[in-house]
């Protein structure tokens, strides 16, 4: 074996302790131990220095561990963290675990193993895998959302929301599956049955905790403007928030038995009000039972029961095979402007949880209303005409949903363009006290309850009224009533409220959840001698991930969730990297909590994540999403064992643009392995010199061009082209015939490679004679004047076809380039006997001579 030693400015190779090849199984663990022992990446703030908070969307530690798609985003963020450290910035780059969740609980149900045991075993495996890839995390800040110290502060934030009236109980229509004993999301239901097990699902009102995110709807949309986020994610957030300007319209009840009152609707098209031919209520609307006529009551009740078995997705699905259903209530409303009586229908395409739960139906100008009216033979009245020249079909055939001019709407509106007609209608409604201009949001309040075990207990309890005054014991099922109408927050000093130990984690058939069975935990007495009952719902998995970035800034603070100094020093997150699948809900919920905490004065920053990047999905070798069922999952452990962690890092950054979807091809890892080994051999086997004569002009200029290009590519996260550029430079150095390579060129290559392949970088740096880590060594700098060539080669065309090439000064004028071209024998031969009629010269690129 050989090693390098410094002597008289020349590094010579001789026998010594360094391996003759890049032995990843030896070299990579060596540097991982070095970093861990010295806490190389511990985040520290220095006076006068800038900072970068680099954050990954922390993973759920599943039992299957990482697959090769997971490290892509982690590698990208790590490249940036390492680069910014070398730019003399203070970097916080932490890692933790989003560790509450259904998979661990389901495993517990199936095996009897406590979900905590499974979770922390999985975390240990994930940590091992991440460390094998050399990520520069500050492991001293590691946290898990299941750590009771962390749960304490999650519960504390909930109590602040509760104290400010932003957390409250509500009767919410949910998808309850008795067989599974849980509430299901809309996406988990297919044709009224659970996706898992094909069990019947019911829509029923259930007491739930709700967070009033709608109070922040305007801020959540408005503050998107200042963020450096992907445009698609910005759009997704806006669509979910769903801001729309329109009008609130009141349709007075006309049926004798309905009593006083109105049906309230919201519309973004008040200009179409004169085209309303019926009104539709959601099946769950409280007016349905009240307004329905006696002769229609049985049919309406049957329809409401049928609708209760459908998910929101089923009810609002569109397409030729999704016919609209509904039933006439026999009741009527009065049109607020014309005074005409209109029928009230019940239809499940209207959702109680969206808007007012009622719509004014304008079938001529709304596709869903048109489909419904066509099926049930209801009138279709056109009140908006398209502009002249339009080829729109008649409204009897297809709804016209565009803008135009008002027609069939009376003298007040006819002839008015849509924009003006909207204003006129709203003014008239306000004058008659039948409506007003309003801003509406699609965003609904966040249902925050889960009827599961493995989640944060909600820190609320309730008084218990015993049937026999204060006698009896609710734990023994003595008659009692839990006063859910009198919630009491747990004292902050009593946090965290921990989960009880249980043997059976199955949800059961009680909508209150499995914790309702833990009677010794649920029921307790206080010093007043009265019984109380703890809340048995737990928080959703989203809760812990709403604020983990804040705790990372101050993870050992026992007095506060995070301190003012930590907020000032590290927040906000400068770069947030994670999957597109989190583009809406996680980001929306985290921003909501952050804005609330900002309003409390607990952070000085209005937004948590300044720049957001989504890595593209890495597919299996078959071009499909990796999954166990497809058998196409590639385990990074196998890749690291065969090729090493640096090879995996280099390959994932070299596959293509970071945001692109890319298929995994293990055979192609060999390409980056050759590059890695070439860099290693350059340092290991070639002599180095500091002599100025060794740095020829070509190498000098290529080095500065490489530094410039790699720097620019790293700053724009264009990692694949950065690696390509370094490959070119490595090939150039390897091709040099001189015995000694210029030390500066090789050291700069090693420094640039190190964020991508840190083990390789450290090993080469040590072989070059350095006794310290390069982790915080200054990033190479380039001289702009050396990135521009003195001479350039450009093609010479005759009548559009290339006939030669000339080397000329970069600033050469057309006459000089023309003269050089005419000295080319081949070019001259194609011009022989012809007259030059035009010369097209693009400096630095091409000369085209047009001749006849």
N, C-alpha and C positions, 0 to 999 in steps of 0.2 A: 504494500500500500504506500501511498505518497501523502505528503502534507506540504504546506507552503510556509515559508518563513521570510521575513523582511530583512534584507541586507543590502546596504548601499543603493537604495532606491530600486532594486531589482528583486522581484519575487521569483525564486527558483523552486522547482519541484524536486522533492527527494522523498525517500521512504519515510513514513510517519503514520499518524493515527487515523487519517481520514480514509473512508472507503473509496475503492476505485470506481464504483458506480453509485448511483442514487439508490441506496437501500432504504426504501420508504419504511419498512417494518422496524428499522433501527433509528433512522434520522427523525422521523415524525414524532414518535413518543418522546425522544430526547428533548425536543424543543417544547413539546407540550408540558413536560415536567419543569423545564426552565421557566416558562411563563407563569406556571402555577406557583412555583416556589418563590418567585420574585414579585408576584402580583403585578406583572408588567402592565396590565390593562386596567388597573384600578383607577377609577375616575376621580380626579382631583382638580379643583379649580385654583388657578394661579392668578394673582393680581395682574390686571392689564391684558390678559389673554382672551381671545374669542373662544366661543364654545360651539360644539355640535352635539345635539342629542339625537342619536341614531337608534331607531327602534324597529324591531320586527313585531308583526302581529303574533303574539306569543301563542304557542301551539296547545291544543288539547292533547294530553299524553295518552294516546290510545294504546291498547295492548299489542298492536301489530308493529309499533315503532315507526320510525321514519321510512318513507320510500324516497327514491332519488328525486322526486319532484319537490319535496319539502326544502332541501338545502339551496335551491336556486335563489329564492328571495333572501335567505340567510347569508349566502355568499355575496350577493350584491351589496347588502347593507354592510357586510364586513369589509369588503373592498373599500367602501367609502369611509368607514370608521378608521381603517388603517391609513388611508390616504390623508385624511384630515389630521390625524396625529402627526404625520410627517410634515404637514403644513403648519406645525406648531400651534395647533388648536387643542383646547381641552375637550376630550371626547367622553361622553357617557354612552356606553353601548351595553345594555343589560339584557338578561334573559330570564324568563319565568314561565309559569305554567297555568293555563286556563283550565283548572283541574276538576271543577264540579262538572257534572254532565251525566246524561242518560246512559251511555255505554257502560260505565263502571257500575251503575246501579243495576242495569240489566244483567251484567255478569254476576253481581251479588245475588240477584233473584234466582239465577240459574244454578249457581254453585254454592251459595251460602257464605261465600267469602265477603267480608266487610268491604264496601267500596273504597274505604280509606286505605286498606291494605293493598288492593289492586292498584289504586291510583299512585301510591308512592313507589311501588315496584316499577310501574311504567315510567314514572319520572326518572328513576335511576337509570333506566335503559336509554331514555331520550338524552339525558345528560351525557352519558357515555358516548353515544353516537355523535352528538354535537362536538364534544371535545376531540373526537378522533378527526374532525375536519378542521381543527385549528382556528375556530372562531374566536375573535378577540373580545369575548364578553368579560365584563366585570362580574365574576361569579360571586363576589362578596355581597352583591345586591340581589341575588336570586330570591324569588318568592313564588309562592303558589297561592291561588285564590282559595284553596282549602286549608291553608295555614290559619289556625285560630286567631293569631295576632292580626292577620289580614282580614279575616271575617269580622273581627271586632270593628274595624274602621269602615268596612262595607255597610255593616249594620248602623254604624254611627251616621253615615251619609244618608241612609234611609230615614233615620229619625229627624235629620235636618229637613228633608223633604216633607216629612209628616208634619213637623212643627210649622212649616210655612204653607200648609194646606195643599201641597202638591202630591201628596200620597193619601189616597182615601179609598174606602170600600165602595163597591158598586155592584149592582146586579148586572152581570154581563152574560149575554148569550154566548155559549161555548159549545164546542163539539165534544160531547161526552160519550165515551165508549165504555159501557158497563163491563164488557168482557175483559178489557185491558185495564180498567180502573183508572183511566186518566183522561185528561183533556187533550184533544188532538188539534194540530194546526190544520188549516185548510188544505195545505199541500199533502197531508197524510191521509186524505180521504178520497176515495174513488167511487163514484156512483153511490154515495150514501153509506159506504162501508170502509172500515179501516184498511189502509194499505197493508199493514202487517196483520195477518190472520183473517182478513175478510170478515170482520165482525160488524154488526149493525152499530150505527152512530146516531145519537140523538142530539138535537139542538135544544138546550135547556138553559134557563137562567141560573147562574151560579154566583155565589158571593165571591168576589175577587178583589184583590188590591190593584189599584190602577194609579199609575203615575201620570200626571197631567202635563205631558209633553206639549200638548197643543198650546199651552200658555207661551211657549217659546217658538211657535211656528214661524212667526214673522222674522225673528232674529236668526233662526236656523237657515232660512232662505237668504236673507239679506247678507249675512256674513260669509256666504260662499264666494262672494265676489273677490275677496282679497286672497284666496287660497291658490297655491300652485298644485292643483290636482288634475288628474286626467279629465278631459272634457266629458267623456262618457259617464264618469262617476258624478261629476257636478250635475249633469242632466238627470241621472238616476235619483239623486237626492232631491232635486227640484220637483221631479214627477211624483215622488213619494210624499213630499210636503204638499204639493198640489195646490199652490195658490191660484185662485181664480177670482176675478172681479165680476160681479153680477148684481142680482136683485133678490131680495126676500119678498115673496108674494103670498098674500093671505087670501084663501078661497073660503068664504063663510059657508058653514053647513046649512043645507036647505031642507034636510029631511025633518019632518015633524018630531019623530021620536029620538032624534040625535041630541037635542038640546042645543044650547048656545055653544059657540066656538068656531074655530076655523081650521082648515088644513093649511099648514105652512110649507112652502116649497122654496128651494133656492134654484135659480137659473142663471146661466151665463149668457142666455139669449133672451132678454126681456122683450126684444123687438118682435119675437114670435108669439107673444102672449095672445094675440087675437086668433092664433091658429090652434089653441088648446081645444081638444074635443073630448077629453076625459082626464080624470086624475087617478093616480095609482098610489096605493099605500103598500108598504112592506108588510108581509104577513105578521110580523112581530109588533107593528105599530099599535100603540095603546088605544087608538081611536077605532080600530077594526071592530072589536066586540061591541062598542057603543053605537056605532052608526049603522051596523048591519041590520037590515029589515028582518022581521020574524020569518017570512017565507024563504029568505036566503040564508038563514043562520046555520042550518045543518050543513049546507054545501060549503059555506065559508069556513066553518070549523074543521071540516074534513080536509080542506085545502091547506089550512094553517098547519094541521098535524102532519100532512105530507111534506110540506116545505121544511118542517123541523128536522127531517132526516137528510137534508141536502147541505153540503158545504157551500160557503160563499163562492168558491171557484166554480162549482157545478151550476150554481144559480145564475152566475154572470157570464158563463161560457157562451161564446158566439160560434157561428158556423151553421152550415146548412142542416146538420144533423141535430142541432140544438134548438128545437122549437120552443117558443114561448108558451108558458102556461099561466092561467089566471082565473079569477072568478068575480062576477059582478056582485057587489054588496047589496044592491037595491037602493042605495042611498045616493044623494046628490049634493053638489056644492054649487055656489053661485059664482059665476065669472066676475072678477073684481072690477072690470071695466064695462063689459057688455051687459051684465046682469043675467046672462043666459044660464040656465041650469045644466050642469054637466054630471055624468055618472061617475061614481067612485068605484074603482076596481081594486082588487087585491092581486098582486103578482109578485112572484119570487125573484124576478130580475131586479127588483128594488130592494136594497139592503137597509135594514134598520140602523146598522152601525155607520152608515155613510150619509152625510148631509142631514136632512131632516127626516129621512125615512119615508119621504113622499116625493112624487114628481108630478109636474104638470105635463101631460102627454101632448106632444106636437108631432104627430106621425108624418106630416109632410116634410119635416125638417130634422128628424132624429131617426137614426137607423133602427134602434131598439123599439122605439114607439111605433115605427112604421111596420116592423115585423109583427108586433103584437096586434096592431089595428087590422092588419091584413088577415091574420088568423081568425079574429073575433068579429070581423065585419064592422069595425068602428069607423066613423067618418074621418076622412083625410082632407084637410083644408089648407090650401097653399096660401101663405101670407108673405113669402119672400120670393121674388122673381130674379133669376140670374141675369147678369148683364147681357146686353145685346150681343149676338154672335155665339152665345154659349150653346153647346150641343148636349146639355143636360137632358135626360129623359123626363117624361111627365112624372109628377110626384105620385101619381097613382101606381107607377111601376117601381119607383126608387126615390128614397128621400133625398131632397136637395139640402145639403148641410152647409153650403157655402154662404157667403155674404152677397148682397145684391140690393134691390129696392123693395120697399114694403108695398104689398098689394092686398086687396080684399080686407083691409084693416081699418077702413073708415077715413074720413077727411083729415083727421088729426095726423095720420101716419102715411097714407098712400103717397108713393113717390119719394119718400124719404130714403136716403141710403142707410144701410144697416147701422153704422156708427151713430147717426143722428137719431134714428128710430129708437135705439136703446135709451138714449137720454130722455127723449120725449115720454116714453112709457114710464120710466122711473119717476120723472117729475109728476106725471099724472097719478101714479100710485101713491106717492107721498102726499099729494094734494088731497086724495080721497082717504088717506090713512089706511091704505090697503097694502103697503109695502114700502121698501126703501132700498137704496143702494148699499151693498155690503161687500166685504171681502170674505171669501170662504176658503177653507183649506181641506184638502183631502185627508191630511194627517189625522189619525185617531189617537186617543189617549192610549198609553202603553199598559196592557194587561200584564201585571207584574207577579201574578201568583202561579205556582206550579204545585200540583198535588203529588209531589214526589218526595223521596227521602233525601237524596244526595244533592242538597242545595243549602244556601245560607238560611237559617231560621229567620223568619220575619220577627223583629223584636217588639212585638205587640202582645198584650194579653187582655182578657175581658173578665168582668165580674160574672160570677155564677150564682143564680138564684136557686136555692134548694126548695123543692116543693113543700117540705115540712119546715118552713122557716130556715134556721141555720143548722138543722139536724140532718144527718145523713152524710154520705160520702160519694161524690160523683165518680170516683175511681171504681166503686162497686156497682155502678149503674143505678144508684138511687135516683129517683126522679129529680130532674134539675133542668134549668134553662140557662144557656150561655147567652149573655147579653152582648151580642155582636154590635149592637147600636151604641155601646159605651167603650170604645177601644182605649187602652191605657198604654202609653209607651214605656218600654223597659228603661230603667234608670241607666244613664250612660256609664256610671261606675260599675254596673252589673254586666256590662258587655265584656267579652262576647257571650251571647246566648248560644250554647253549644247543642248539637244534635244529641239525642239519647242513643245509647247502645241498643241495637235491636237484632233479633235473629231472623226475622221475616221482613224483607224489604218490598214485598209485592204490594202494589197500590191497593188492591182490594176493590170492593164495590161501593165504598163510601167516598163521595165526592170531596170530603174533607181531607182525604189523603191518608197515607199509611201512618203518619205521626199521630193521627187520632187514636190509633191503637196503643200508643205508648202512654197509658193513662197515668202512670206515676210521674211521668215527665210533663204531661199536658196539664194536669190538675195540681194545684198547690195552694197552701194557705199562707197568708201573710200575718204580720203581728197583730192585725185587727181581728184575727180569728175567722175571717171569711175566706170562702173558696174563690179561686180564680182559675181561668183556663188560658193556656198559651195558644197563640195562633199556630195552626197546623199546616198552613200553606208554607212553602219555601220559595225563595227567590229564583228567578230564571238564571240560566247560565250567563246571560248577557251582563248580569249585575257586576260580577268581579272584573270583567274586561272593560267596564266603563271608566275605570279610574286607575288602572294598574300603572300607567305611565307616571302618574303623580307620586305613587308610593315608591317607584324606582328612584326618584330624586332624593328620597329620605327614608330608606327602608327600615332603619333601626330606631326611629323616633318612637318612644313609648308614650309620649305625652300628646302628640298630635298625629294625624294621618300623614302629614308632611308639614315642614316648617316654612316660614316666610322666606328665610334665607335660601333654602333649597329651591323654592319656587323662583326666586330672583336669579339664582345662579344657573339653573339648568332648563327651565321651561321657557318657551314651549318646545315640543318635539320638532326638530329641524328636518328630519327625514323619517318617514313612516313607510315601511315596505310590507306588503301583504297581498293576499289573493283578491281577485275581482269579486269573489262570492261574498265578500264582506262590504261591498260597495254601498249598501244602503243601511241595513239595520244596525250593525255594530257601530259604524261611523256616526249614524244619526243619534243613537242612544248615548254614545260617549260625548258627543258635542252638546247634547242636552244637559247631561250631568255637569259638564265643564262650565257651561254658561250659568247654571244655577250656582255652582261654587264660586264663579266670578262675581255674581251678584251678592254673595255672602262676604265677599272680600277675602276669600281664601286663596285666590290666585290673581295675579295682576294681568293675566293674558286672556283675551276674549276667545281665542281659538286654541285647541290643543295640538293640532297637527298642521304645520305650515306647508310642507311638501309631502305629497303622497305618490307612491309608485306601486303599480300592480305588476308583479312578474307574470309572465305567460305560463300557461299550464304545460308541463312536460308529460307527453303521452307515452303509453307503452310502445314497444317495438311494433305492435300491430296497428298503431295509429289511433288507438282507442284510449279513453281515460283509464288510468291504472286502477284496478280493483281486484280484490281477492277472487271474486266470482269469475272474472275473465282470465285469471291466472297470468296476468301480464305485469305484476308488480316487480320492480327491480329493487332489491334491498341495498342501500348504500354500504352496509357492512361488507357485502360481497365485493363491491367495487373497491373499497378501501383496502381490503385484504389482498386483492390481486394487483391493484395499480397504485394505491396510496391516496390519502386525502387530498393532496395538492392536485393530483390528476383529475379527481372528481370536480374540484373547484374550477380548475382551468377549463375542463370540458363543458361544464354547465354555463360558464360565462362565454365560451367560444361557439356554442351551438347556433346562435343567432341573436337578433335584438332581444333585449331583456323582456319586453312586453309581448313578444310573439309566442304563439303556441308551437311547440316543437316536439317531434317524436324522439325518444331515446334510442340510440344505436350504440351498443357496447363496443362494437368493432371500431367505431370512430374515436374511441378514447385513445387509441394508439397514436393518433396524430399529435395530441397534446403531450403524451408521454415522450415522444421523440423530441419535442421542443424543450420540455423539462430537462431531459437528459442532456440535450445539447448545451443548455446553459450550465448545467453542473459540470460537464466535461470541459467547457471553456475555462472555468475557474480552476478545476482540479488538475488539468493536464497541460495548460498553456502557461508559458512564462508571462509575467506582467512587468511593465516598466513605466516609470514616471517621466521618462525622457520625452521632451517635446517633439523630437524628430520622429517618434513612433506614431504620432497622431497625424496621419496624412490628411490632406484637405477633404478628400471624399468621405473618410471616416468621421472627421470633425463635423462636417455639414450634415451627414446622415444622423449622427448622434443628436445634434440640436433639433433636427426635424422630428426625430423620434420622440424626444422629450416633449416637444410642443404638441405633437399629435396625440400622444398617450395622455398628457395632462388634459387636453381639451376633451378627449373621449371619456376619460374618467369623470370629469366634472359634468358631463351630459349623460352619464351612465351608459355610454356606448362601448360596453366592455369587449364585445366580439372584435370590433375594429381595433381597439387598443392592443389586444393580444396579437392580431395579425401584424400590426406595425412592429411590435417587439420581435416577432418571428423573423421579419425581414432584417432587422438590425442584427439579431443573433446569427442569421445565415451569413450576413456580410462579415461579421467578426470571425466566424468559423472558416470562411473562405480565404482569409488573409494568409499570405505565404510567409510573412515575416515570423521569426521565432517568438518574439515578444509582442504581446498585445498591449495597447495603451490602457493603463490601469483605470483612468477616468472613464473610458468608454465601457469597460466591463463593470465597474462599480455602479455606474448610472443604470446599466441594464439590470443589474441585480436589484437595485433599489426600486426600479419601476415594476419589476416582476413580483416583488415581495407582497404587495397587497393581494395579489391573485393567488400566489403560491408561497405562503409565509414560511413554511418549513424549509423549502428550497432556498428562499431568500436568506434566512438566518444561517443555514449551513454554508452557503457560498460566502456570506459576509465574514463568517468566522475563518473560512479557508483563506480569505483575502488578508487575514492578519488582524482583524478587529477583535477587541476583547469585550465589546458591549453589543447589546441587541440593536438591530437597525429599526426597531418598531417606532422609535421617535426620532430617528435620524432625519435631517432636512431632506425634503423632496428635491430631486434634481431641478435645476433652473436652466432655461435656454436663453440664448441671445438671438433676438429677432433677426438681426442682420445675417446670422449664420444659417437661418432657415430658408434663405433665398439664394438660389444658385447664381454664380457669376455668369455661367454659360448655360444655355439651354439647347436641347435638341428639338427641332421641329420638322415636321414633314413638309415636303414640297410637292404640290399637286400641279398637274397640267390638265386643264379642262376637267377638273374634278377627280382625277385619278392620281394616286400617289406614285411619284416617279423618282423620289429621292429623299434624303434627309441631310440637314445641315446643322452644325453646331455654331451658335452665334452668341455674343454677349446678351445677357438677359434684357438689357435696355436698348438693343440694336434697333435702328430706324429702318423703315421699309427699304430704302435704297441700298443699305448695307446688306440686308438679308437677300435682296434680289441679286446683288452682285455675287454673293456667296453661292446662291443657287445656280447661277449661270456658269460657275466653275465646275459644277457637277456634270460629268460627261453624259450621263443618262438623261438628265434634265435637258441639257443642250440639244441632244439628239431629237427629242420630241418637239423642240421648238424650231428645229432647222427648217428654213423656208417658210415659216409662218410669222404672222404679225401679231404682236402682243396688243390686245385691245383693252384688257382690264387686269388689275392686280388686286387681289383680296388678301390683306395681311392682318392676322389676328396675333398680336404680340405674345410670344411665349407658347404659341399653339400650332399655327399653321400658316403656310404661304400658298395661295392658289393662283396660278397664272392662267388666264383665259386667252387663248390664241386662236387665230384663224389662218 
